[in-house]
């Protein structure tokens, strides 16, 4: 568990004890991790949360940066999938005889042209 949990309570045997609020925060941390936040960023976010409502604008800035980063990653993934789709279609056309096979890796035989 990262040290991003504020005020973790312990029982008499020094085991962590989590209440509903702690569990909700752990779920938030899991979501922030899935959003691409590193531990340092989560600690910064936690510190801002602990300071109260006045830090909401700063938290919004942190989240906006992650949102933009994730959207850029989505665009990159979509472009990758489009390339794979195109390549699969190309191979299907080659295999069905609709298109000749051309490779950028294999030099063309000048005598064949």
Secondary structure, DSSP 8 states (H G I E B T S, - for coil): --TTSTT-EE-TTS-EE--HHHHHHHHHHHHHHHTT--HHHHHHHHHHHHT-GGGHHHHHHHHHHHHHHHHHHHHHHHHHHHHHHHHHHHHHHHHHTSS----SSS---GGG-
